[in-house]
């Protein structure tokens, strides 16, 4: 089998960059670095991308120039070693960044590796496994900083010191729950797991009050979406209508593909990013028309199968984080949520749909199904804003003495 050299690979990368509209300056920077890499390889002086970058770090004094070099070298390493193409100009790779897991001793890494294998076999979803693994890696890394290199060395004092410092709580209930899940999953494989779980402090779960969208705010949002002179593009309007009327998560909106929309049956069929569970939703006219207008009139022609794509020449799919920019543009156009600390984001639309359905006496199991919850109990978090039904539970205070200043 003939080994493909970096030089041959780089020719494919240059062709890809040209095809996807990267700037002349960007291509020039990439070509310069490619020539340097190939030259070192041909002279037998190549010792990997990490060492290549460290040579720059030892001689370059400009922090801005060094950052650009790091980005270019990181992108080349990402493509040459792992076969990953750049996702767009300015893409930042994780080159030269070490995670908490990478810094752990062998026993601590084995605990996390074993947890992953056990939970994957049990069918636990990858996002759940990842967050628990990450939290436990942070926990282990903190203990290592205090000289602890094995499970047997972990004491109750060290565990408490991780969660609380100088009387101030550093990590909450969810963090503790995730760490506990790891030790519980591997308790039969490693000694001392039960003892460590007993060391975990009791931390009460706290839920913040949800800043729900008021009926007035919802009306202003709908008004600006209907206004052709609002200054909003069709992509922004389609995104927000999709969020508002379906309750989809931002990650599912970003991952929505053209083939997920069944125009003949008027439904949207997806597999949820968070849970991996299939979900079918009705395609209401208000959503379907907005999607159709964007796809036909504004969406650029490209090979990307996701519905929502970037406006840059390479037209890549948007990440879940990019949805926030479109949402903020709609909030700004509607003139709402402008104050400091006022909640924006996409999840608030999911909450709006849940409260609207609750207010119309839709049964909770139906709401859970619409929102794609794997547990019917998940909808209970939205009950606190169902004021229409909460008012029916209110008691009159007319027979209790209340100072008039209370209502003054």
Number of C-alpha atoms within 10 A of each C-alpha: 3 4 5 8 11 16 17 10 13 19 13 11 21 17 10 15 22 14 11 17 15 17 12 11 9 13 14 12 13 20 16 11 15 19 13 12 21 17 14 14 16 10 8 9 10 15 11 13 20 14 11 16 19 13 11 14 16 8 9 13 10 9 10 10 12 16 12 14 19 23 19 24 22 21 22 26 18 18 17 18 12 9 12 13 14 17 17 17 14 11 11 15 18 11 18 12 8 9 13 16 18 12 14 19 15 11 13 19 18 13 22 24 13 16 23 21 13 16 18 13 9 9 8 13 14 16 13 13 20 14 14 23 23 18 21 26 23 17 18 27 22 18 22 17 9 9 10 17 18 15 18 13 12 19 15 16 9 16 19 14 16 18 20 15 11 7 8 8 13 12 14 15 14 15 18 20 16 20 22 19 18 24 22 15 18 21 17 11 12 15 12 16 22 15 16 18 20 11 16 17 14 10 15 9 9 9 7 5 9 13 12 19 21 11 11 9 16 15 13 17 22 16 12 20 24 11 10 10 9 13 12 16 16 19 20 21 24 24 25 25 21 23 24 22 17 21 23 22 22 23 18 17 24 21 22 21 18 14 13 17 20 13 12 6 9 13 16 21 17 20 16 19 18 14 15 13 12 11 16 14 18 17 21 14 10 12 20 20 14 20 24 15 15 21 18 10 10 13 19 17 10 12 9 15 15 17 22 28 20 16 13 13 15 21 20 19 20 19 17 15 13 14 20 16 12 20 19 19 16 24 20 13 16 20 13 18 15 13 7 6 7 9 15 18 15 24 15 19 24 20 23 22 22 26 24 16 17 21 15 10 10 13 10 17 14 12 20 18 16 19 21 23 17 12 10 14 11 14 19 11 13 17 15 13 22 16 13 13 15 11 9 8 9 8 7 7 8 7 6 7 7 10 8 7 6 6 6 5
